[in-house]
């Protein structure tokens, strides 16, 4: 059964242990409004806290990922005040980041916040139609959703500054070359491929996957020493789990493991 968000433009579907979250505001090229951000946060929070959900797929309906924010809804006299609860998962992963793996599928126009939310996920699958542009500096502002540092973790300094300084539009092949996306597939197949990858991830022990993400983020946030110091904490969580015993038993018995996420 799908999880119902507070805005019909943010849809969810559950397939086994995978939650697919779909943005559907096609009439406006999937541009975001404050109520959509709240609903997206609700879906991500459900993914994060529901023990039966192990992996998320984040995608958009239609030919385009998003044209960005519907600016008058966020800024100026027509701005809407739709706060996201502080303990909810933040769609940009700045305040609270989802602990479960997230696979993003993008296509067509993938501008500004579209890139930033893609980079807040862990794996990105791009259709060959995808077009990227981090154009905020052309509007007299700057990226505020994480692009300024997540470009660096994916693409390195030179590639990041090249595109962040030029505010240029680039295609899926360039995004793949610099590491912003991990696969490029024919337009129309990107969501299916993202779901396929998500289902493959669910074959692994969910706790093992979650602490892998946790430890990786610890390194990104605090450096190598913090990651090393964190190993005992995640080791205890994993090695004392039922899934660890099942993994060892399945290996000894030469059968596929049946993980339960505990």
C-alpha positions, -999 to 999 in steps of 0.1 A, spaced: 0 0 0 13 34 -9 21 61 17 -2 91 14 15 125 15 -2 158 21 1 169 -15 -11 148 -44 18 160 -66 42 138 -45 32 102 -50 46 70 -35 44 34 -44 57 4 -24 73 -26 -42 85 -51 -16 111 -32 5 114 -3 -20 95 30 -18 93 49 -51 87 86 -46 75 104 -77 72 142 -83 42 149 -106 37 185 -115 42 181 -152 21 211 -162 49 233 -147 78 211 -156 78 196 -121 87 229 -105 85 228 -68 62 247 -44 65 248 -6 36 223 -1 54 199 -24 86 202 -3 66 194 28 50 164 11 84 152 -2 98 155 33 69 134 46 76 106 21 114 106 29 107 105 66 84 75 62 111 58 42 137 66 69 116 54 98 96 25 85 117 -7 92 100 -25 63 113 0 38 150 -5 29 157 15 -2 141 46 -19 138 56 -55 133 93 -62 121 103 -96 98 127 -116 70 120 -140 70 131 -176 99 143 -198 117 165 -172 130 162 -137 124 198 -127 128 233 -139 136 243 -103 116 263 -77 84 282 -84 102 313 -72 71 335 -63 58 308 -40 91 309 -20 101 345 -21 85 379 -21 49 391 -13 33 359 -27 55 335 -7 37 307 11 47 298 47 47 260 47 72 249 74 88 214 74 90 199 109 125 201 123 127 163 129 116 154 93 140 143 67 151 173 47 148 168 8 182 184 4 198 163 32 212 194 49 195 192 83 185 156 85 196 131 58 178 98 51 196 68 66 184 44 38 199 42 3 183 65 -22 186 60 -60 176 90 -81 164 89 -117 165 120 -138 156 131 -173 152 161 -195 155 195 -177 173 189 -144 181 224 -132 192 240 -98 173 222 -70 169 192 -93 207 187 -93 209 193 -55 182 168 -46 197 143 -70 231 148 -52 213 143 -18 206 108 -31 234 82 -32 232 69 -68 220 88 -98 207 72 -131 203 97 -159 183 94 -191 203 103 -222 179 133 -225 190 148 -192 203 184 -192 219 200 -161 224 236 -151 233 251 -117 224 286 -127 217 305 -95 247 328 -98 232 340 -131 202 352 -111 224 371 -86 221 344 -59 240 312 -52 232 275 -47 217 270 -12 207 233 -14 241 217 -11 255 220 -46 285 240 -34 299 210 -16 282 179 -31 296 188 -65 330 186 -49 324 152 -34 313 138 -67 333 156 -94 364 171 -77 375 207 -75 382 216 -111 351 199 -127 329 214 -99 342 250 -102 341 248 -140 303 242 -140 295 262 -109 314 293 -121 301 291 -157 265 283 -148 265 265 -181 241 238 -194 257 203 -198 244 170 -209 242 135 -194 274 124 -210 293 152 -193 275 145 -160 287 109 -163 322 119 -172 326 140 -141 308 115 -118 276 134 -110 256 104 -123 266 67 -123 247 54 -154 232 69 -186 204 50 -201 179 56 -229 152 81 -222 121 64 -207 141 36 -190 157 55 -162 131 48 -136 130 11 -144 167 10 -141 167 28 -108 141 4 -95 162 -25 -107 192 -12 -88 171 -6 -57 158 -42 -58 193 -55 -61 203 -35 -30 174 -51 -11 192 -85 -16 218 -73 8 214 -71 46 197 -37 52 216 -30 84 248 -36 67 239 -12 39 227 14 63 258 14 84 279 16 52 261 48 43 264 60 79 301 54 80 306 70 45 288 101 56 308 103 88 340 105 66 325 131 44 314 152 73 343 147 97 372 131 79 392 99 80 400 98 117 363 102 127 354 74 103 380 51 119 369 60 154 333 52 143 340 16 132 334 0 167 300 16 169 288 3 136 305 -31 140 285 -37 172 252 -28 155 259 -52 126 276 -81 141 250 -85 169 221 -85 144 199 -114 133 209 -107 97 246 -113 105 238 -147 118 216 -154 88 243 -142 64 268 -166 79 243 -195 80 233 -190 44 270 -190 34 276 -223 53 244 -239 39 251 -226 3 217 -209 0 205 -174 -6 202 -153 25 168 -142 38 174 -109 55 149 -93 78 165 -60 87 171 -67 123 
